[in-house]
Amino acid sequence: MASNSSVFAFLLLGFFILSVSNAQQPSSSSRPSGLVFTVTRDPSTLQYLTKISLGKIPVNVVVDLGRKSSWIYSSRGCASASISGVVTAQSNNLKNGEWVSGPNVTARGITFGCEASAGALRGLAKGAKGIVGLGRSGSSLTSQFASAFRFSRKFAMELSSTNEGTLYFGDGPYTNQQFRQPLAYTPLIANSYFSSDYFVDVKYIEIGNTNVTYNKGLLSINKKNGTGGTKFSTLVPYTAMETSIYKAFTSLYIQRAKAMGISTVSPVAPFSACFNASTIESRPDGLVVPTIVLGLRNDAFWQMTGPSNSLKLVKDNVYCLAFVDGGLKPKTSIVIGGHQMQFNIMEFDIPRSRLGFSPPVQV
């Protein structure tokens, strides 16, 4: 039989572990339906930024859709590998049947990694002091907010290159969704090698009602090394495609554009397919250009058309197809970048492992 001292030590150890575990769990006395943050795009790096108030001082952080965790640079050095503190955010609540931005609420015990080296800021947008991770991970900001405020572990965003965008945590519908079509849903696909990233299953790519011909195997995820497939990234400005897919894609787009009377012009880096804007018909509902469709699982489809998310005005009278060559052997065959995600409401529902998205607003 164990001695009394051994039993006491065991109970004390259990109490200590339980206390540490509870201390690490974010908490809040408030229970809003959700949180809302403003998102802006840096014109130089094309990264998306939001402000996080960890304590009293708000800091700019880069939004990284697939990152497991978050970190902040400390010019005073780091006493430990992480910083745990109080985060203040604006609530998003239902009022008179409509979703509106509510009062500020706080969460305690939100943890960020601490980075003491200024070198970690290289490559980030000017003024950024860290990265906020929204990936499929228990340490992501999404999971920590869900734990603190006891709402669903999901988030949504509407990115914009012309105005402020929005990042939501928690339940919808969302403020900007009130006058839009319902979200379409497709499953999120697991990739054990890149477990925090958000992958979807692309069944086909269509331009102007014509299918792009490519090696279908490239859009399957290799179970041995995790390569292939299609994922989303806010750190990639323009959708990047494996070289053979990209060549077939741009070739068909140019063919369909010429059939509509649209003339090509010399490429403007980093794009390879560019067009004379004066040959593109403009209507009140947008430019008349080939429509790009990604066919997804569950009969959902992601549609891109015009300057909203398929074209970019690079200089006077020149539009370019806003997709880039991702190389011969990329880890992921298609990475859908920030430009293609703009002007859509995108909902990442982690418990249900699904992506919801709205048709884009034409600009």
N, C-alpha and C positions, 0 to 999 in steps of 0.2 A: 504494500500500500504506500502511496506517495506520502511524504512528510507534509506537515502543515505549511512549512516554509516553502516547499516546492509548489504546493497548490496556490499559496498566496502569490508567489512569483509568476505563476502561469496566468492567474487572474489579472495581476497588475499589467503583464505584458499585453493581454487581450484588451484591457481598458485603454492602454496607450495606443495600440493599433487602431482601435475604434475611434479614439479621439482625433488621431492624425487624419484618418479617413474622412471623418465628418468635417474637420477643419479645411480639408482640401475641396470640399463640395461648395460651389458658389451658391449663394442664397440671396433672397430679397423678401421683404415684407409685402411688396406690391405684386399684383397678379394682372398685368395688362394683357390684352389679347395679342399684342406684338410690339415690336420696336421698329423705328424708322430712322434711317441715316441718309444724309445727302452724299451723293457720289459725284465727283468731277473728273474730267479727263485732262491729264497733263499734255499740253500741245507738243512738247518735245519728245518725250518717251512714249506717248500714247498709252501710258498706264492709267489705271483708275484709282482715285484716292478718296478716302473718307476720313473723318475726324473721330478719334477715340479719346474720351476724357477719362484717363486713368488717374484718379485723384482730382485735383483742381485745374490742371492744365491740359487743354485739348491738344493732341498732336496729330499731324497728318500721317497716315499709313497707307501703303499700297495694298489694294485688294487682290489677293491671290486665291482664285476659286478652288484650286485643288490642293492647297497646302494643308498639312496636318495640324499645324499649330501656329501661333503668332509670336512675334518678338518686337521689342522696342529698344532703341539705342539709348544708353545712358552715358552722358558726358562725364558724370561723376564716378564712373566705374560701377562694377556689379559686386555686391556683397555675396550674392548667390547666383545660381544659374537661371533663376526665375524671379519675377516680380508679381506679387499678388496684392490686389488692391480693390478699390471701389470704382466701378465704371458707371457713369451717368449717361442716360440715353433718353430720347424722346419716345413716348409711348404711342401706339397706334390702336385706337379703340373704336368700337361701334357706338354711334350716337344717332338717334332718330332714324335708324335703319341705314345709315351711311357710315363708311369708315373715314375717320378723321384723325389728324395728328393730335395727340393728347399732351398731358403734362410730362415733365421730366421724371424719370424713375431711376433708382439706383440698384446696383447689384454688388454684393460683397464677395470677395474671394475669387474674382476673375483673374486668371493667371496668364501672364505673358513671359516668354523667354526674355532674358536680359542680355544685351550685346554691348560690350564695352569698347569694341574696336570700331572706329569711324570708318574703317575700310569696308565694313559690312554694308554701308550705305551706297557704295559705288554701284552704278547702274540703276539706282532708284530715281524716281522723279525728284526734281529740286524741291527741297523743303520736307521731303518724306523722312520720318524718323523710325521707320520699321515696316513690318508687313503684317497684315491681318489674314489668317488662314481660315478658309471656309470649307475645307475638305471633309471627307467622310471619316471622321476621327473623333474619339472621345475628348480630345484636348482642343479641338477647333473652337472658334468663338461661337459657332452655331450651337454646338453641344453644351458649352458652358452657359450661354444665355438660356437655353431650354431648361437646364437644370436649375438655374437661379430663379427664373420666373415661372417655371412649371407649365410652359406651353410646348407645343409640338416641336420636334427637332427638324425644323425645315426653315428655309429662307427663300426669298425671291428678290429679283433685281430687275431694274429697267435702266440700261445704260444709254448714254446719249453723248454725241460729239458736239452738239450745238447748244444744249442747255444742261442744267444740273440733272443728274440721274438720281435714282433712289434705290436703297438697299433695305429690305424688310427682313425681320426675324420673327418667326411665329406664324400664327394663323392668318389666312386670307378670308374673304377677298381683300384686295389691296386698294389703297386710296386711288391709284391711277387706273384701276381696273373697272371702275363703275360704269363707264360708257363704252366698254370694249366687248368683243366677243368672248365667250367662255374659253377657258384654257383647254387645249388638246393635250393628251398625256401619252407618253411612251415609257417603257421600262428603262431604268438605269441598269447598265450591265456591269457585273463584277469583274475586276481584273486583279488577281491576287498579287501581282508584281507591282502594280501602281494602285494600291487599295484606296487611297484617299481621293483619287481623281474621279471625275464623272464621265463615264462612257455611255454611248448609246449605240444601238445596232442599226446601221445604215443598210437598207436592203437594195436601194438603187439610187442613182443620181440622174436627174432629168433636166434638160435645158430645152425650153420651147417645145415641150411635148415629145422630145426625142431623147432616148436613153443614152447616156455616156457609156462607151464600151471600155472596160478595164478588167483587171484580174480580181475577181470577187474575193479570192482568198486573202487579199490585202486588208479587207475590211473585217476579217475575222480575227479574234484575239488568239495568238499562239499560246497554248497552255503551258508550253515548256519554258518560255522566256517573257511572256506578256507583251510581245511586240504586235503591231497591227491595230486594227480597230479605229474608232472615232471618239474623241473626247473634246471637252470644252476647256478653254483657258482664257483668263482675263489678262495674262501676261503676254500673249501672242496678239499683236495688233490686227493682223489679217489672217484669214484661214490659210493654213499651210497644208499642202497635199504632197504625198509621195510622188516622185517625178513622173512615173508613167501615168498615174491618175491625172496629175496636173496637165500634162501635155494633151491627153485625150479630152480633158475638160475644157481647156482654153481653145483647142482646135474646134470643138463643136460649138462653143459660144460664138467664136468669130464667124463660123459658117452660118449660124442662125441670125446673127446680127446683120451680116451682109444681105441675107434674104429679106430683111426688113428695111434695106436701103441705108444701113448705117456704115459709114466708111471708117476704115482703120487708119491710124497714124503711127508714127514711130513710138516704140515703147518708152515708158518713163519708169526708171528703177524705183522700187523693186518689182514692178509689174511688167508683164510681157505682152498683154493685150490691151491696147488703148484705142480710143475712138474719137472721131471728130464730133464734138457736141452739137454743131450746127446741123448735122445730118440725123439727129435724134429727135423724133416728134415729142412735143411736150403737151400734155393735157392737164386739166384741172386736178385729176387724181394721180398725176405723176408722169414720169417719162415712159415712153413706149419702147421697151427693151425686152430682150429674152428673159423669161422667168426661170429661175433656178429652183429645183425642188429636190430635197433629200427625203426619200421614202424611208420611213422608220417603222419599227415594230408596232403592232396593234393598229395598223392602217393609218397611223399618224404621218403627217408630212410637214417638213420644215421648208417654208417658202421664202425666197429672197428675190427682190426685184428693185432696181433703181438705186439712187444714192442712199437710201435708207441703210442697205446692207450688202448690196452686190457690186455697186460701182462707187468710185471716188473721184471727185473733181480735183485733179492734180495741178492744173494751171488753166489759164484762160482758154476756154473752148476745147478742153481735153478731159474726157472721162476715161478712167482705166478700170478694168475688171479687178476688184480688190481682193485677189487671191494670189498666193505666192508659192513658189516651188519649195517643197520641204526636204528635198534631197532624195538620194537613191535608197538609203536604208535608215529611215527615221524610226525611232522607237514606236511612234504612233503614226499610222498611215494618214489620218486626217485629224488636224487639230483646229477646231472651230474657234476663231479668234474674236476679239472684242468688237471689231467692225460689224461682223455678221450677227452678233448678239444684240446690237443696238436697236432701240425702239420696239423691242419685244418685252413683254413681262415674262420672265423666266422663273419658274418655281422649282426648287430642288427639295423634294420630299424624301428625306432619308429613311424614316421608318417604313414607308411604302415602297421605297426604292423606285421612284418614278420621277420623270421630268415633265412639268407642265409648261406650256408656252402659248402665247397669244400670237395672232397674225401681227406683223409689224405695221407701225404707223408710217405712212408715206411722207417723206419730207422733200 
